[in-house]
Amino acid sequence: MYILLVLFCHPDRPSPRLWLPGRHHRKHGSGERRIRFARIIYIKGFLAQSARSRNDTFDDFMDIQVILKNFGLSEKEISVYLALIELGPSSVREISAKSKVNRGTSYDILKSLIALGIVSYYNKESKQYFVAEQPEKLLSAIDQKKEDLDEVRENIKQSLPLIKTLFEKQGGKPVVKFYEGSKGVRQIFEDVLDEVSSSADKLYYLYSSATAEHRKNVYGSMPDFSEKRIKKGVKVKIISLGEGGQLAGLDERKQMPIGSKDLKATHEIIYAGKVAHISIDSNGEPVGVVIRNEEIHNMQKTIFEFNWSKL
């Protein structure tokens, strides 16, 4: 039950006094109206403040959930962890009831949170109680995760040759991937840089029939491609079937005389056991196809080298 106290000026008294609204004041008409008006203003302000407080609390709660999800916890793990923080030291039964996660799953989750170092437990009167560790333990858990990931990364790095060998043994069948738009073509360029920069000779081969205008469309997805290529020490030999482009560094260019001057914009990139074809569709958007196959790559490389030697 709430008692509303209103400070107002009585119509017959100029000085403000504290009044408790009640029936015995109703004979003063103007005072009655002032009380009603003050009461309405107070209630409206109270409700608005309460709504803002609830909204702020809800927003903070959602922010915490997002942070814990980014940390790597599942929805049920988040529910159990937040329930434990709110309850304090509690049994599995209490945590399960609060989080609305069944008892068996709650127990398994608590064990995983203990492994992360953000929950601990103790026994009291033959009963097990769980308690959330200080929030700073989350930072320690992140540091541990980083160390674990660094170790996994190093193990994968050492195993890459074996993994790549297994990856490439697919019965000699070519693997074909299709890419659309600027983002898709950017993936091809990034793959060229990553694969060639880790190869022994750091060299790839390129056929280009693109005009200067079409080259802007193709390389628009990665306008700093040449800069990145040079920074990684990647070399390229280019045979131009159209207007010759400018040399940027670590590149060689020769021009192949052709009869037709109406060639469609096309790039063929021969690199790291793959052959990529990049072109422009009817809407002026770049599209690409990458074929991963050693035999096809070697054949295209042989043809390129023959043409290069004749120019």
N, C-alpha and C positions, 0 to 999 in steps of 0.2 A: 504494500500500500504506500503510495507517494503522497506527501503533503506539499502543496504548492504555496510558496511564500512569494508575495508580490509587493515590490516597493513602488509606491505611487503617491501622488499628491492628492489629498482629500480635497474635494471641491470647496469646502469651507475653511481649509487650513492651507496656507501657502507653503509651509515646511513639509518635506517628505517624511512619511512615517511608514512603519512596517505593518502591513495588514494581512490577516488571514481571511480570505474570502469566505463568506458564509451568509446565511439567511438574514442575520441581523443587520447587514449592510444594504439590503436591497431597497430600503426606503430612499436611498440617495440615488436618483436616476443616473446622473452623469457619472458618479463614482462606480455604479454598477457597470456602466458601459466601459469605463476605463479598466476595470478588473477583467471583464470579458476579453477586451482587446489585448491586455497584457498576457492573459492566460493563453490566448491563441498564439501570440508571438512566441511565448516561451515554449509551448508544445511543438510548434513548427520548427523552432531552432533546435530543440532537443532531438526531434525525429531526424532532422537533416544531419546533425552531428553523429547520431547513432548509425545512420546509413553510411556516412563517409567512413566511420570507424570500421564497420563491417566490410565495406568494400576494400579498404586498405589491408585489413587482416586477410581477406580472401586472396588479394593480389600477392601479398607476401607469401602466403601458403603455396600458391601456384608457382611462384618463383622458386621456392625451395624444392618443390617437386621436380621442376625442370632441371635445376642444378644437380639433384641426386640422380636423375635419369641420365644426364650427360656424364656423370661420374661412372655410370655403368650399372646402376641398380634397375631391376625390373619393377613393374608397377606393384606387384605383391611385396617385393622386398622393401620398397619405399613405404608402403602401408604399414608393414610390421615395424620398420625402423622408426617412423614418426609416432606410431602408437606407443612404442617403448619410451621415446623421449618424453611424451606427454604423461605417461603413467608413472615413470620412475621405476625402481626395482620391482619387477613383476614376474609372476609365474607364466608358463606357456599358456595356460587356460585363460588368464586375464588378457594377455597380449592378443590371443586368437580372437577373443570376444570384441576387443577394442578395434582391431584391424579388419575384422570380418574375413579373415583368412583361416581356413580350417586348421585344426590343431596340429596335424601331422606335417602339413606344409609349413606352418609357422615355425615348428621345431627345426625343420631342415633349413629354413631361411636363417634362423638365428645362428645355426652352426656355420653357415657361409659368412654371415656378418662377423662372427667371432674370428674366422680365418682372415678376414680383411682387417681386423684389429679395431673395429669401430663399436664392438659390443663385447662385454665380458659377462661372467656369471659367478655366483657363489652359492654355497649350500647352507641352508638354515633349517634346523629341526627336520632333517631328512627330506627337505624340499628344495628344489633348484629354482633360483631366482636369476633373472637376466637384467642387465643394466647397460644403458648406452654410455659409451666412453665420451670424454670431452670432445666437442666438435673439432678441435685442432687435430684429432686423430685422423680426420678425413684427409688432411694435407699429407700426413705420414703415409696413409694408404695410397695416395696418388703417387708419391715418391717411389713407393715400393712397386707400384704398377709400372712406372717408367723404367725402373731397373729391370723388371721382368721382361718388358717389351724390348729393351735394348739387348738383353740376352737372347731372346727369340730372334730378333733381327740378325744378330751375329751368326746364330745357328743356321738360319735360312741362307744368309750370304755364303757361308761355307758349303752349303748343300746345293747351291744354285746349279753348278755344272751337272750334277746327277739329275736334278729335277728337269733341267732343260733337255737332257738326253732322253729322259722318259717322255717329256712333252712332245719331242720331235718324232718319236717312234709311233706313227699312226698309220702304219701300213702303206706309206707313200702317197696317201691321199692328200691332195691340196686342201688347205683351209682357206675359205674365202669369207671376207668381212666387208660389209657395205656401210659407208658413212655418208650422212647427209648434212648439208648446211655448214656454216662457219665452224661451229663447235665440233662437228664430226671431222672436218678436214684438219682442224687444229690438232686433234688426237693423232692423225697420221703424221703430221710434222713433228709432234713431240716424240712419237715412236721412232721416227728416223733419227732424231738427235740422240735419244737414249741408247738405241741399239748400236748406231755407228760409233758413238763416242766411246763405247766399251769394247769395240772390236780392235784387232791388232793394227790394221792399217788406217783406221779412221777415215775411210773413203767410201763414197757412194757415187752412183752414176745417174744422170738425169737427161731425158729427152724433153724438149720443150718446144711446142708449136704455138705458144701463147703470144698474143700481141701485148704491148705494154699495158693497154687497158684491161685485158683479161688477166694479166699477171696481178694487177691490183685486186681483182676479185678473188683470185686464188689465195694470195698471200695476205689478204685482208684479215683472215682469221688469226694470223700471227705476223703482224707487220715488222716485228723485231727478230724474225727468223734468222736472217743473215748474221745479225749481231750475236745471237745466242750460238749459232753454228761456229762462228769464229772463236768465241769465248771457250767453247768446248774443244777447239782444235780439230773440228771436222772438215775434211776436204771434199770437194765435189768436182767432177768432170761433167761438162754440159755440152750437149749437141743441140743447137738451136735449129728448128725447122721454120722459124719465122723471123721476126725482128729480133736482132741480138740485144740482150740486156747488158747492163754494165757490170764489170767485175767488182766484187765487194771485198775480196781477200780470201786466200786459201781456196780459190776456184780457178778452173781453166775452162775456156769456152771455145768451141769451134762451130762453124755454121755449115749446115748441109744444104746444098742447092736443091731446090724442089721446083717442079713445074707449076703446080697449083699454088696460087696465093690466097686461096679461100679456105684454108685449113681451120677446123674448129679448134678452140683452145683446149689443149690436152697436155698434161704432164705425166711422164712415166718415170718413176723413181725406182731404181734397182739397188737394194740394200739388204744386208744382214739376212740372207735367205728368203727375202720377200721381194715382191714386185707390186708397187702401188700405182694406180691410175687415178689421176685427179682431173676432172673436167668441169665444165659449166653447163647446167641444164637449160631448158628453154626459158626459164624464168630468171636466168642470170645468177642462180645460186650454185655454189660449188658442191660437187658430189665426188665421192671417192670409193674405190674398190681396192682392197689389199689381198693379195694371194700369197700365202705362206707355204712355200714348197722349194726345197733345195734344187731339184732338177729344173724347174721353171726358172728359178733365179739364175742358176748357172748358165742356162741357155741364153737368156736375155743379156747377161753380162758378157758372154762370148760374142754375141752379135754386136753389142755396143763397142766392145774393144776393137773388133774388126772394122767397123765404120769409123771409129776414132783414128785408127792407123791409116785410113785411106783419105782422110780430110787434110 
